[in-house]
Amino acid sequence: MWGLNIVILKLLVTELPPATMTAFRVMIAGVTTLCILILTRSFRRMTKQEWIYTLLGTLFGVVLHHSLLAISLTMIDASSAALILALVPLTTVILAIFFLGEKLTGARLLGIFLALIGVFFIQGESFTSFHFSLGEVLIFTSMLVQAISFIFIKKATATIDSKQITTMMFLTGSIGLVILSFIIEPGSFSQMFTASPFIYVLFIFPVWS
């Protein structure tokens, strides 16, 4: 589903404004997870510390990650984006060592190495083929901020249900993305209604990555 999401996003940004489209997509995901939260009765009042971790996770993992991902896909192809995003496990492990005190075991290193080798075989390229274009810089930043968000999510889910964290991140993140879309894509709201019917079928898919 993660791989499918990248392809769907690439199709969506060809006909819809990336930041505005992402804002509405994340909002749909937030409403969906809110319904799940209500049905499972998993909601409880959050502490100040939990809100801090959640909002930091939202900033890095929703607002920055999803907006940068969508914008970068207007500049580079989906396979190149996926190759750079494959660095998320390695980056997360490094951050977890420094900020969560986790150990870098041999098995974990082997898993990361094998995963990257698999991506290279599928892509048929190497990192030397990249020339650090703006799109590649944006997707790399998107990967980095997502890895950073995992640190805050890990801290938040230590004391609160992950479904509630996911819901709060999507709902608050969609608000941040709407504000961002007004800043970087003024007047783009009307463009959300000019795409082909097939694009809207893809649009209603939930946000997976």
C-alpha positions as CSV (number, residue, x, y, z in Angstrom):
1,M,0.0,0.0,0.0
2,W,3.0,2.3,0.7
3,G,4.2,1.8,-2.9
4,L,0.8,2.2,-4.3
5,N,0.4,5.5,-2.5
6,I,3.5,7.0,-4.2
7,V,2.1,6.1,-7.6
8,I,-1.3,7.5,-6.8
9,L,0.2,10.7,-5.5
10,K,2.2,11.0,-8.7
11,L,-1.0,10.8,-10.7
12,L,-2.9,13.2,-8.4
13,V,-0.3,16.0,-8.6
14,T,-0.5,15.9,-12.4
15,E,-4.0,17.3,-12.3
16,L,-4.5,18.8,-8.8
17,P,-2.5,21.5,-6.9
18,P,-0.2,19.4,-4.6
19,A,-0.5,21.2,-1.3
20,T,-4.2,21.8,-1.5
21,M,-4.8,18.2,-2.6
22,T,-2.7,16.9,0.2
23,A,-4.6,19.0,2.8
24,F,-8.0,17.6,1.7
25,R,-6.6,14.0,1.5
26,V,-5.2,14.2,5.0
27,M,-8.5,15.6,6.2
28,I,-10.4,12.7,4.8
29,A,-7.9,10.3,6.5
30,G,-8.5,12.2,9.8
31,V,-12.2,12.0,9.6
32,T,-11.9,8.2,8.8
33,T,-9.7,7.5,11.7
34,L,-11.9,9.7,14.0
35,C,-14.8,7.4,13.1
36,I,-12.7,4.4,14.0
37,L,-11.7,6.0,17.3
38,I,-15.3,6.7,18.2
39,L,-16.4,3.2,17.3
40,T,-13.7,1.6,19.4
41,R,-14.1,4.0,22.2
42,S,-10.3,4.5,22.4
43,F,-10.4,8.2,23.1
44,R,-9.2,9.8,26.4
45,R,-8.0,13.2,27.5
46,M,-4.4,13.8,26.6
47,T,-1.8,15.2,28.9
48,K,0.2,18.3,28.1
49,Q,3.3,16.1,27.4
50,E,1.3,13.8,25.0
51,W,0.0,16.9,23.2
52,I,3.5,18.2,22.7
53,Y,4.8,14.9,21.3
54,T,1.7,14.6,19.1
55,L,1.9,18.2,17.7
56,L,5.6,17.8,17.0
57,G,4.9,14.5,15.2
58,T,2.2,16.3,13.3
59,L,4.5,19.1,12.2
60,F,7.2,16.8,10.9
61,G,5.2,13.7,9.9
62,V,2.1,15.2,8.4
63,V,2.5,18.9,7.5
64,L,6.1,18.9,6.3
65,H,6.3,15.3,5.1
66,H,3.1,15.1,3.1
67,S,3.5,18.6,1.6
68,L,7.1,18.1,0.6
69,L,6.3,14.7,-0.8
70,A,3.4,15.9,-3.0
71,I,5.4,19.0,-4.2
72,S,8.5,16.9,-5.0
73,L,6.4,14.5,-7.1
74,T,5.6,17.3,-9.5
75,M,9.4,17.5,-10.2
76,I,10.7,13.9,-10.2
77,D,9.3,10.4,-11.1
78,A,7.7,8.1,-8.5
79,S,10.5,5.5,-8.7
80,S,13.2,8.0,-7.8
81,A,11.1,9.2,-5.0
82,A,10.6,5.7,-3.7
83,L,14.4,5.1,-3.8
84,I,15.1,8.1,-1.6
85,L,12.2,7.3,0.7
86,A,13.7,3.9,1.3
87,L,16.3,5.6,3.5
88,V,13.6,6.1,6.1
89,P,14.5,2.9,8.1
90,L,18.2,3.7,8.2
91,T,17.5,7.3,9.2
92,T,15.1,6.3,11.8
93,V,17.5,3.8,13.3
94,I,20.2,6.5,13.5
95,L,17.9,9.0,15.2
96,A,16.6,6.3,17.6
97,I,20.1,5.5,18.7
98,F,20.8,9.2,19.5
99,F,17.4,10.2,21.0
100,L,15.7,7.0,22.2
101,G,18.8,5.1,23.4
102,E,18.2,2.1,21.1
103,K,21.0,-0.2,20.2
104,L,22.3,-0.7,16.6
105,T,22.3,-4.5,16.4
106,G,23.9,-6.6,13.7
107,A,20.5,-8.0,12.7
108,R,19.1,-4.5,12.3
109,L,22.0,-3.4,10.1
110,L,21.6,-6.5,8.0
111,G,17.9,-5.8,7.5
112,I,18.5,-2.2,6.4
113,F,21.3,-3.3,4.0
114,L,19.2,-6.0,2.4
115,A,16.2,-3.7,2.0
116,L,18.4,-1.1,0.2
117,I,19.9,-3.8,-2.0
118,G,16.4,-4.8,-3.0
119,V,15.5,-1.3,-3.9
120,F,18.6,-0.9,-6.0
121,F,17.7,-4.1,-8.0
122,I,14.2,-2.9,-8.6
123,Q,15.2,0.6,-9.5
124,G,18.1,-0.5,-11.7
125,E,20.0,2.6,-10.6
126,S,22.3,3.9,-7.9
127,F,22.5,7.0,-5.8
128,T,25.2,8.3,-8.2
129,S,22.5,8.9,-10.8
130,F,21.0,11.6,-8.7
131,H,22.1,15.2,-9.3
132,F,20.5,16.8,-6.3
133,S,17.8,18.6,-8.2
134,L,15.3,20.6,-6.3
135,G,12.8,17.7,-6.5
136,E,15.4,15.3,-5.0
137,V,16.3,17.7,-2.2
138,L,12.6,18.1,-1.4
139,I,11.9,14.3,-1.3
140,F,15.1,13.8,0.8
141,T,13.8,16.4,3.3
142,S,10.4,14.7,3.2
143,M,12.1,11.4,4.2
144,L,14.2,13.1,6.9
145,V,11.2,14.8,8.6
146,Q,9.2,11.6,8.5
147,A,12.0,9.8,10.3
148,I,12.1,12.6,12.9
149,S,8.3,12.3,13.4
150,F,8.7,8.6,14.3
151,I,10.7,9.6,17.3
152,F,7.9,11.8,18.7
153,I,5.3,9.2,17.8
154,K,7.2,6.6,19.6
155,K,7.3,8.8,22.7
156,A,3.6,9.6,22.5
157,T,2.4,6.0,21.9
158,A,4.3,5.0,25.1
159,T,1.4,6.3,27.1
160,I,-1.6,6.6,24.7
161,D,-3.4,4.5,22.2
162,S,-1.9,4.7,18.7
163,K,-5.3,5.1,17.1
164,Q,-5.9,8.4,19.0
165,I,-2.4,9.7,18.1
166,T,-3.1,8.9,14.4
167,T,-6.4,10.7,14.6
168,M,-5.1,13.8,16.3
169,M,-2.2,14.0,13.9
170,F,-4.3,13.8,10.8
171,L,-7.0,16.2,12.0
172,T,-4.5,18.9,13.3
173,G,-2.2,18.2,10.4
174,S,-5.0,18.8,7.9
175,I,-5.6,22.3,9.4
176,G,-1.9,23.1,9.1
177,L,-1.8,21.9,5.5
178,V,-4.9,24.0,4.6
179,I,-3.1,27.1,6.0
180,L,0.0,26.1,4.1
181,S,-1.9,25.7,0.9
182,F,-3.4,29.2,1.2
183,I,0.1,30.6,1.5
184,I,1.9,28.7,-1.3
185,E,-1.0,28.0,-3.6
186,P,-3.4,31.0,-3.3
187,G,-6.6,30.6,-5.3
188,S,-6.0,26.9,-5.9
189,F,-9.2,25.7,-4.2
190,S,-11.1,26.1,-7.5
191,Q,-8.6,23.9,-9.3
192,M,-9.7,21.0,-7.0
193,F,-12.8,20.6,-9.2
194,T,-11.3,20.6,-12.6
195,A,-9.7,17.1,-12.8
196,S,-11.0,14.0,-14.6
197,P,-13.4,11.5,-12.7
198,F,-10.6,8.9,-12.5
199,I,-8.5,11.3,-10.4
200,Y,-11.3,11.7,-7.9
201,V,-11.5,8.0,-7.5
202,L,-7.8,7.9,-6.6
203,F,-8.3,11.0,-4.4
204,I,-10.7,9.3,-2.0
205,F,-8.1,6.6,-1.1
206,P,-6.8,7.1,2.4
207,V,-3.4,8.5,3.1
208,W,-1.2,5.4,3.7
209,S,2.4,6.6,3.9
